[in-house]
Amino acid sequence: MTIIVLGGGAAGLVAAIKAKTKHNEVIILEKNSKCGKKLLQTGNGRCNFWNSDQDISHYHATDSDILTTILKNNQDKVLPFFASLGIVPKVINGYYYPYSNQATSITNALVTRSEALGIKINLNENVLKINHGQDFAITTNIKTYHADKVVMALGSMAAPKTGSTGFGYQLAQDLGHSLIPVLPALVQLYGDKNYYADWAGVRCDAALTLIEDGQEIKTEVGEVQLTNYGLSGICTFNLSSWVAKGLAQNREEVIKINFVPWFKGDKKAFKAFLDEQAATTNFALKQILEGFLNYKIVNLIFRLLHLSMDKRWNEEEAEPIIDLIMSFPFHAIKTNSFAEAQVCSGGIPLREINPRTMESLIVPNLYLVGEILDVDGDCGGYNLGFAWMSALAAGEACHD
Ligand SMILES: Cc1cc2nc3c(=O)[nH]c(=O)nc-3n(C[C@H](O)[C@H](O)[C@H](O)COP(=O)(O)OP(=O)(O)OC[C@H]3O[C@@H](n4cnc5c(N)ncnc54)[C@H](O)[C@@H]3O)c2cc1C
């Protein structure tokens, strides 16, 4: 039996390793001149490959009940798999990295194991067409291959310079699959105001609360990066999948920024704190605020509220200042492009695959894994997590 894996990225390499037995031939077709180009960029080159908190809320899919089955069946397989490759993890607050702090450790371990098992890795092979008849005929820029089973691990259209341009969606659709609209996710957000240059370059701790059409959806707390077009950073990324979907449906997407998250939204407590700071220091308001906020944020607040720079704290006028610091409104108008996105939301619907095996319910002997499917995860190792879990399931199933 010949199994061909399309795409030598995170999911493709793992699926190939699991699919290989001494009774079958496994071939990876990869369009780049090396495998795992995107994998090498993950986690700023450190590869955050797993997270100990595997709560379903960190993953997003239209068919979330099917996703739950995939996660439950495969969560316990990931760490033993990487241990079997000799990867020693470094765990920081539940975030897993290779101990070397280098994504190359993961990529090299996967490629070395593939080669040791006798998997053929055919590089510079751009898959152009797949026909399904008695077997699969796969045409690349070089030749036509025949396979009994195919694992499609062609990725999404995020960061297309790494090789995954979204063409996999087309190939799957040509075989009869449908597509849930694909949007950038884990990506920066643009706002509607002309004053963002004033806060550009600030990195601060904040709580971001997403409000969609007036309804509170989700709050993310952590580091936020303020840019000359809007918002970036992990908290922003973790809201971006919602925002992108909402904007595509013409929903109003407002993010309320709380620059003093440690008060947990308690305005009375924050006011009491400001009263006390004013009483004990006798500072002007600007100096009080600069005691805990970046000066660029303070200047912007003064500008927006038309306050004079030497203004003193005055309890009577506290409300608009407290409101702006605790719920600064940011109207998102668009996400950054696919080129800047780490992943995509949308993709091939999970309802078109068997969640135990990842086999297509439309084309027998075709398996779909990784980001080509309609699953996206939060920052923190969840996207690679899904790539590994789906690939382990498919690899095990397709050699049975
Ligand atoms: C900058 C960045 C940082 C990230 N950091 C993290 C992180 O720290 N943790 C985390 O969990 N996730 C992270 N991600 C997301 C993660 O990298 C992806 O979710 C994961 O790589 C998806 O794996 P995949 O195998 O499905 O797709 P890919 O890794 O994209 O692999 C798909 C492969 O298919 C090949 N291919 C595509 N089309 C063809 C074709 N027609 N013919 C032949 N080959 C083809 C591509 O060249 C590619 O090698 C990051 C992403 C980016 C862009």
The ligand as an ORCA input file, in Angstrom:
! r2SCAN-3c Opt
* xyz 0 1
  C       4.846     33.402     12.725
  C       4.040     32.224     13.250
  C       4.244     31.800     14.559
  C       3.495     30.732     15.067
  N       3.753     30.296     16.333
  C       3.055     29.248     16.832
  C       3.356     28.719     18.134
  O       4.312     29.136     18.802
  N       2.571     27.694     18.592
  C       1.549     27.160     17.866
  O       0.863     26.258     18.344
  N       1.285     27.592     16.594
  C       2.022     28.608     16.069
  N       1.770     29.032     14.787
  C       0.749     28.314     13.969
  C       1.321     26.984     13.438
  O       2.566     27.202     12.846
  C       0.363     26.344     12.421
  O      -0.908     26.213     12.997
  C       0.871     24.966     11.974
  O       2.123     25.089     11.363
  C      -0.125     24.301     11.020
  O       0.437     23.090     10.602
  P       0.014     22.441      9.201
  O       0.907     21.268      9.023
  O      -1.439     22.257      9.144
  O       0.380     23.567      8.132
  P       1.820     24.092      7.678
  O       2.763     24.026      8.821
  O       1.586     25.401      7.025
  O       2.301     23.016      6.606
  C       1.700     22.911      5.333
  C       2.767     22.449      4.360
  O       2.165     22.167      3.107
  C       3.011     22.653      2.080
  N       2.193     22.904      0.891
  C       1.198     23.789      0.738
  N       0.674     23.715     -0.484
  C       1.349     22.751     -1.147
  C       1.262     22.181     -2.459
  N       0.351     22.606     -3.349
  N       2.121     21.177     -2.776
  C       3.032     20.722     -1.875
  N       3.166     21.216     -0.642
  C       2.331     22.217     -0.266
  C       3.602     23.923      2.662
  O       4.778     24.310      1.993
  C       3.824     23.517      4.108
  O       5.111     22.991      4.320
  C       2.521     30.090     14.238
  C       2.343     30.521     12.921
  C       3.107     31.577     12.423
  C       2.902     32.007     10.991
*
